[in-house]
C-alpha cells in the first residue's frame, strides 16, 4: 500500500527526510543501510526514511537530483515478497511520479511456510 508522507530536503547536508509516522507511533529503533537510515516503531514498522547524500543517491539511480529542490509530494510503498521487504518511494515532481527504489531487505522471519 502506498502512503503519502511528509518530506523535506535539506540542501546544507544533502539529506531527504521522509516521515510516514502517525501521531500515535513512536520511533523505537533506527538502522542504517548505506546512505539510508530507517526509523522503526516498536512493532518493526518502517515509518521514517532519511536518505543521506540524496543528490548522489538519486544521480546513481538515474534520476535528476534537481527534483529535490521543488518536489510536490513523496509517497512510500513497502511490499513483502519472497522473505524480503521491497521499499520504494515515489517523488511527485511537476505532476509526474518518479519511482525511486530504495532496496530489498531480507527478513528471515517473513519466510514462514
C-alpha positions as CSV (number, residue, x, y, z in Angstrom):
1,X,0.0,0.0,0.0
2,X,1.3,3.4,-1.0
3,X,1.2,6.1,1.7
4,X,1.6,9.9,1.2
5,X,4.3,11.1,3.7
6,X,5.7,14.3,5.0
7,X,9.1,15.1,3.4
8,X,11.7,17.8,3.4
9,X,15.0,18.2,1.7
10,X,18.0,19.9,3.5
11,X,20.4,21.1,0.9
12,X,23.0,22.0,3.5
13,X,23.7,18.4,4.4
14,X,22.0,16.9,1.2
15,X,19.5,14.8,3.1
16,X,15.9,13.9,2.3
17,X,13.8,13.1,5.3
18,X,10.6,11.2,4.7
19,X,8.1,10.6,7.6
20,X,5.0,8.4,7.3
21,X,4.6,8.3,11.1
22,X,1.1,8.5,12.5
23,X,0.6,10.7,15.7
24,X,0.3,7.6,17.9
25,X,3.5,6.0,16.5
26,X,6.9,6.5,18.1
27,X,10.3,5.5,16.7
28,X,11.9,2.9,18.9
29,X,14.9,1.9,16.8
30,X,17.0,3.1,13.8
31,X,19.1,1.0,11.4
32,X,21.4,2.2,8.8
33,X,21.8,0.6,5.4
34,X,24.4,2.5,3.3
35,X,23.1,6.1,2.9
36,X,19.7,5.1,4.2
37,X,18.5,5.4,7.8
38,X,15.2,3.7,8.6
39,X,13.2,4.6,11.7
40,X,11.1,1.7,13.1
41,X,8.3,1.6,15.6
42,X,8.3,-0.9,18.5
43,X,6.4,-3.3,16.2
44,X,9.1,-3.1,13.5
45,X,7.1,-0.9,11.1
46,X,9.2,1.4,9.0
47,X,7.8,4.9,9.4
48,X,10.8,7.2,8.7
49,X,13.5,7.1,6.0
50,X,16.4,9.5,5.9
51,X,18.4,9.5,2.6
52,X,21.8,10.9,3.2
53,X,23.7,12.2,0.2
54,X,20.3,12.3,-1.5
55,X,21.5,14.1,-4.7
56,X,24.2,11.4,-5.2
57,X,21.7,8.6,-4.4
58,X,19.3,9.9,-7.0
59,X,22.0,10.5,-9.6
60,X,23.3,6.9,-9.2
61,X,19.6,5.8,-9.7
62,X,19.4,7.7,-13.0
63,X,17.2,10.5,-11.6
64,X,17.9,14.2,-11.9
65,X,18.7,15.4,-8.4
66,X,17.3,18.8,-9.2
67,X,13.8,17.4,-8.3
68,X,14.9,17.7,-4.6
69,X,14.6,21.4,-4.8
70,X,11.0,21.6,-5.9
71,X,9.1,18.3,-5.4
72,X,5.4,18.4,-4.7
73,X,4.9,15.3,-2.5
74,X,6.5,12.0,-1.6
75,X,4.9,8.6,-1.0
76,X,6.4,5.4,0.3
77,X,5.5,1.8,-0.5
78,X,6.7,-1.3,1.2
79,X,5.9,-4.7,-0.3
80,X,6.5,-8.1,1.4
81,X,7.6,-10.8,-1.1
82,X,10.0,-13.7,-1.1
83,X,11.2,-13.4,2.5
84,X,12.0,-9.7,1.9
85,X,10.8,-6.2,2.2
86,X,10.9,-4.2,-1.0
87,X,11.0,-0.4,-0.2
88,X,10.4,2.4,-2.6
89,X,9.4,6.0,-2.7
90,X,7.7,8.0,-5.4
91,X,8.6,11.6,-5.7
92,X,5.9,13.8,-7.3
93,X,7.6,16.4,-9.5
94,X,5.7,18.6,-12.0
95,X,2.7,16.3,-11.8
96,X,4.7,13.1,-12.6
97,X,5.5,10.4,-10.1
98,X,9.2,9.4,-10.2
99,X,9.8,5.9,-8.7
100,X,12.9,5.6,-6.5
101,X,13.7,2.0,-5.4
102,X,15.4,2.1,-2.0
103,X,16.2,-1.6,-1.8
104,X,15.3,-5.1,-0.8
105,X,15.8,-6.1,2.8
106,X,15.9,-9.8,3.6
107,X,13.9,-10.7,6.7
108,X,14.1,-14.4,7.6
109,X,11.0,-14.1,9.9
110,X,9.0,-13.5,6.7
111,X,9.9,-16.9,5.4
112,X,7.1,-18.7,7.4
113,X,5.7,-21.6,5.5
